[in-house]
């Protein structure tokens, strides 16, 4: 008897972007996968896609096929205010699948949010194109029903999901040490035979190493405000770590086809994200002018307004800047910013003078984007925009906080809601904050926590890590 090939792909892996639920960092995850010889891995954070771009770029850099997904919270009707306990793993097969996943997750946040972002079967059917769906073996709608001995409900859920995804729907199998695991597995095998739904092994990965459950326990207690010693949910929860392919084959020797299906799914998921392109909304120029020509006209008028007349120095600087802007196809970018700032001026909405390296641009000054004369103060345009550094020019603007929404609404009305979004930033806990939070959930006396926190040196504008503080 030959040994099974040690090939396996984890299709249900979480990261630190499952906020305050999982301690796995993306780079550490990929390094571990590389060490284990895994050529693919999926990222399926709970209800969100925050880490997708970081994961995709880092995986590509390390030669690993990034499978982009999400573990969504599923309810029968997302218009009803009830908690969603069931989960469904969704994986993007290609760009179309990625767009479906983005739409689905957005709907979960905007229309279905109740404690968590939730979706229902109608939403799944609406955004199902090029998505692979797996009902996981722990919290999936099929496995959950089987664990409650509700075979009819399990059959109904499997049938409904099969009708949405066809041959892109799989029944997940998991073994995490629970006595109910085998009940779910046996029931799934029966449904698989009856309905012709393939099975796939999907361990729920929440820890990188087998001894890291305490880190996840601490994170969860920080989230819920409970003490670790009072929260007993994690006492038997040490089996959610990233296992090697050999370990997975040893764990599921009775289901080789379900193990092989992880490789088949990985081969079906070949997503290519365009990350180096700038896609700007179309700016409507008057008289069918090109963006380059209209920008040149506005800048010439602006220079005349700012300086009174066009000197050889101004003409040379203006020509130099416009040639670079037009060469890099950024004329629409300047026109878009000029346009909504013009809206602010016409409606008497206070706007700041412009900050950062944009102050070095004569074009920005002529358009009224900035109010600092770059010629008078000998400011360099190259610090703002340089052909050798291919990245979007960064223009920092400040708006009146009371009328900021008017500016946003104007931009939405002008370009369409599908072309306007606001960004999010993620704050990480500084070292002192970490000590205080961890000390609180571990029930360490406050004077001790306070003394330890104050041992971390504070440097303005710098982040001191705990290892660096210990070394210092």
N, C-alpha and C positions, 0 to 999 in steps of 0.2 A: 504494500500500500504506500503510495507516494504522499509526501507531506503537501498540504495545501499551499498554494503560492502566497507569500506574505505580502499581498497587495490589498490595500484598503484605503478608502477616502472618508474622512469624517465630514458629515453633512449637516451637523447640528452643533456648531461651535459658537460660543458667546465670547464677548470681550468686555473691556472696561467701559465701552459705550452702552452696555446694559447697565445704566448708571446705578451705582451703589448696590449692585446685585452680583457682579462678577469681577474678580481681580485680574483677569488675563489681559496683558498688554499685547498689542498686535505684533510688534517686532519680536517679542519673546515667543509668541505662538508660532510665527513663521520659522524662527530659528529652530524650535523644537521639531516642527514638521520636517525641516531639512535634515536634521540629525536622524530622524526616524526613517528617512528615505521616502517621504510622501511627496508626490508630484502635484497634488491638488488638495485643497481644503476649502470648506465653505464657512462663511461668516453669517450667522443667523441671530443677530441680537434681538432681544425681546421688544417687538413692536416698533422698532426704530431702525434707521439706516445711517445713523450719524457717522459710523466708522468706515463706510463703504469706500470712499475715495482713498483714505490713508491705507486701508487694507489692500485695495486693488493695486496701487502704485508700488507699495512695499513688496507685495507678492510677485509682481511682474519683475521687479528688480532682482529678486532672489530666484527667478526661474520657476516659480510655483504658479500653477493655474489657479487664479482666484475665482471661486464660485460665490457670486454675490447673492445673498438671500436675506430673509427675515423670518422670524418666528412670530406670527401674528396671533393676536387674541381673537378667538372666534365665538360669536354669540348667534342665536337664532334670528334675532332682529335687533340691529344696532340702534333703532329709534327708541327702544325700551331701555329704561335706566336700570340695568342689572349688571353685576360683575361678570366678566368673561373669564372663565376658568379653562376652557378648552384652548388648545393651541394647534396651529397648522404651520408646517415648514414650507416656505415658498422659495424657489431657486430660479434665478433668471437664466434662460438658455442663451439669450443674445440681447442685442440692443432693444429690440421690441419687447422682450421679456422684462428688461430693466425698466423701460417706460411703464409697463403694466404694474410693476412692483412699486414704483414711485407713486403712481396714481392711487394704488390700493392703500399704501401706508399713509399717504396724505389724507385720503378719505377717512381712514381710521382715526386720525387726529382731529380733523375738522368737523366731521359729521358724527363720528361714533365714540368720541372720547367720554368715558365715564370711569374714573380712577385710572384706567389704562386706555390706550387707543384700540378700539375694537372694530372688527368688520363682521359682516354676516354673509350668508350664502349668496344673496342677491349681489352683494358687492364683489364677491369672488367671481361670480359669473360675468360681471360687467368688465372686470379687468383680469382676464385669464390668459390672454394671448402670450404664448411662448414662455409660460411658467410651468415648472415642475412642482407638484404638490405632494407632500408626504404627511400623512397623519402619524405623528410621532408615537412611539411605544409607551410613553409615560403619561403625557397630558393631551394626546390627540383625541379628537372626538370619537374615534372608533375604539381606541384602547381604553379611554375613560369609561365608556359604556360597558365594555367587556369586563372591566375590573369591578363594575357594580352588578355584574351578572345580567345586564340588560342587552341581550343578544339582538332583540328586534331593533332597538335604538342604534346599536352598532351597525347592523345591516342597513338601516335607513341612511345613516351618515355616510357609509362607504358607497352606497348606491348614488347618493346625491353628489358626492365629490367626484365619482367616476363619470357621472353625466356631464360635469363641468370640464374636467381635464382629460378625459379619455385615457389614452395610454401614457399620459404624463402624470398619472396618479399612482402613488405607491403606499403600501401599508408598512409603517415603520415598526421595527422590532428592537427592544432595548432590554438589557439586563443590568439593573443597578442594585441588586441584592434584596429586592422586595419579594415577599412571598406571593404578590399578585402579578409579578412579571410573567411567569409561565402561563397564568390564566389568560393574560392579554395575548401572549404569543400563540398559544393554542387556538384561541378564538380567531386571531388574525389569519392563521394558516387555514382554518376552515373557510373563512370568508374568501381568502385568496383562491382556494380551489373552486368554490361555488361561483364567484363572480369574475374570475379570471384577472384579478388585480395582483400585480407582482409585489413581492415583499422586498424590503431593504433594511439593513441594519443601520440604526441611527442612535448611537449613544449620545445622551445629552451632556455636552462638555461644558462645565462651569469652572473647573480648576485645571491648572497646567500640570500640577504634580499631585500624587495621591495624598500628600500630607498638607495640602494647602486649604482644606475646608475651613480651617479656623479663620483664614483671611476673609473668606466669603461670609462667614458668620459675623465677623466684626463689621464688615461693610453693611450687611443687612440690618444689624442692630443700630448703626449710625443712621440709616434711613428711617427706621421705625421708632427710634428713641427708646429702645428697650435695652436692658442689661444682658450681656452674654450669659451670665450665670442663670438668668431666669428664662432664657429662650432655649427650649430643648428640641426645637425642630431639626437641628443639624447633628444631633447625637449619632444618628445612623445614616449620615449623608456624605460618607467619605468615598463614594464610588462614582463620582461625576468628573473624573479627570481624563486627560488626553492619553488614551492607550495607544500603544504601538500596533502596527498591522499584525504582528505575531500574536500579541495579546488578544486582539479582536478575533482572530481565527481560533484561538484557544477557547475564547468565551462562547463562540457560536459554531462549534464543529458540526452541529446538526442542521445548519442552514447555510451551506456553501453558496447556493444561488443568491441568497439575500446579501451575502458579503460581496459577491461578484457584481451585484447590481449597483453597488456604490461606485464601481469603476465605470459602469455603463452610464450612470447619471452624470459623472464627472466629464465623460467624453461628450455628452449632450450639451453641457454648459460651457460654451465658448464665447464669453462676453468680451467685446472690445469697446472700451470707453475712450472717446476722444477727449483728452485732457489738455492738449496743447493748443487748442483753437479758441479764438475769441468770437463769439456769436452775438453781435450787437443787434438791437432792434433797428428796423428801417427808419431812417429819419427823412420825412418828406420835405425836400428842398423846393423853393419856389421856382416857377418858370422852367421846370424839368432840368434844373442845373444839377451837376454832379456834386457830391458831398465835398470833394476837394475844391471845386470852383467856388462853391458857396462859402466855405470856410475862409478861403483866400479873400473873398469880397468883404466878409464881416471883419476880418483882421485888419485889412487896409482901412476900413472905416473907423475901426477902434483905435488904431494907431494915430489917425488924424485927430480923433476926439481926445486922446490922452496927451499927445505931444504937440498938436497944432500943425506941424508940417513933417514931411517925410525926409529925414536926413539920410545920407549914404550909410551911416552906421546903422540906423534903424532898418533901412531897406535890406542891408546885408543880413542882419540878425533875423529879420522876419522871413526872408527867403530860406535861410539855413534851417530854421525851425519847421517851417511849412514843408520843406522837402523831406525831412525825416518823418514828420507826422503823416504825410501822404504816402510815403514809401511803406510805412508800417500799417497803413490802412486804418489809422485811428481818427480820421477826420469826423466820422459819425459820432465817435465818443465825445469829442469836443463840442460838436453841435448839440448833442443831447443835453450836456451839462449847461451850455449856454442857454438853451431853450428854457429849461426849468428855472434857471436863475433869472432869466428875463421875466418869467411869470411871477417870481417873487418880487422883483422890482415894481412891476406894474400893479401888484396887489399889496404893496407896502409891507411885505413880510421880511422882518429883519434877517440878514444873512451875515455871517462872519467874513473876515477879509481873506480867508483861504490860508491853510497852514501847510507846512512841510515843503518838500522839494518843488512843488508846483509853483512856488513863488519865483523860481528861476526861469519861468517861461514868459517870453514876451507875448506869445499868442494868448496865453491864459490871461495876462494883464490887459491886453487889448480887448478881449471878449468880456471883461468884467468878472471873470472867474476868480481872480486874485486882485488885491489892491495894493500890492507892493511893487514898486518900479524896479524891475530886474536890471535895467541899464544903469540907473543911478547908484545902485548898491553892488554892481558888478557880480550879479548872481549867475551861476552856471546852469545852462539848459541841460547839459549832459547829466547832471545829477538827477534830473527829473525824467528824461527820456533818452535812452541810448540804444542805437540799433544793435549793439553787441550784447545787450541784455534784453532778451525777448520776453517782456512781461508788460502787463497793462500799466500805463502811467497812473500813479496814485494821487488823486486830488482829494484833499481833506477839507470838508466844508462843515460849517455849523449853522443850524437853523434855529429860529425861535421855537422853544419847546412847546409854547402854547399853540403855534400855528403849523407845526411840523406835519401834522396829518393832512393839511391842505396841500402841501407840496407832494406828499406821497400819492394822494388821490388824483392830483393833476397828472402825475406820471402814469398812473394806472389808466386814467381816461385817455391819455395821449397814445400809449403804446399797447394797451391791453393787459388784463390781469395775468395772462399766461406768459407775459414777458417781464414781469416785475416781481421781485421777491425781496424779503429782508433776510439778513444773515444772522447767524447765531455764533456766539463764541462760548467755548467751554472753559470754565474756571477750574483749576486743580487746587487741591488743598495745600497750602504752604506748610512747611515743616512744623511750625509752632501749632498751627491749627490741627494738623494730624495728631500730634501728641495729645492735645486737649480732647479731641473727639474720641480717640481710641481709649484714652484714660477714663473718660466718662462711661463708655459702654463696658469697660472692664472693671468698673467700680473701684478704681484706684483713688485713694483719698485726694481731695482737691489740692491741699498744700504740696503734695509730692508732684502732682501733675504740673502745677504752676511753676515749681522750682525747675523741673526738667525742661519745660517749654522755654523758660528764660535762659537756659543754657545754650539755646540756639542763637548764634550771633545774627544780628540784623544788619544788613547792608542795603542802603537805599538803591532801588532799581535792580537789585540782584536777588535771585532765589537760592537760598542756602539749603542744600539737601541734608538729611540727617547723617548719612555716611561722611559727607564733607565736614559737618559740624563735629562729629566724633574725631575725625582726623585732625581738625584744627585744635 
